Amino acid sequence: METQSWAEQECAYADLGDQRRKKRLIQLAKQRGSQPNASISQSCEDSASTKAAYRFYENSAISSQAILSSHIKAW
């Protein structure tokens, strides 16, 4: 039996239109959660991860409401 991380549980219901986006959301949640007071660039592993994080956050196809809805459903 596989145990889900807190990030996977929180993001399980996120409907972002593509499973790759959900996977990225989970990765970002883990990164940000491990260093909640750090900047995005500090919590990302390298410059490529930082760039990918900013691309994710700026993607107009991803709504904050979809992310929030997942959080609410997870509770």
Protein Blocks (a to p, Z undefined) as FASTA:
>chain_A
ZZddfklmmmmmpcghiaklmmmmmmmmmmmmmmmmbcfklmpmblmlmmmmmmmmmmmk
bcfklmmmmmmmmZZ
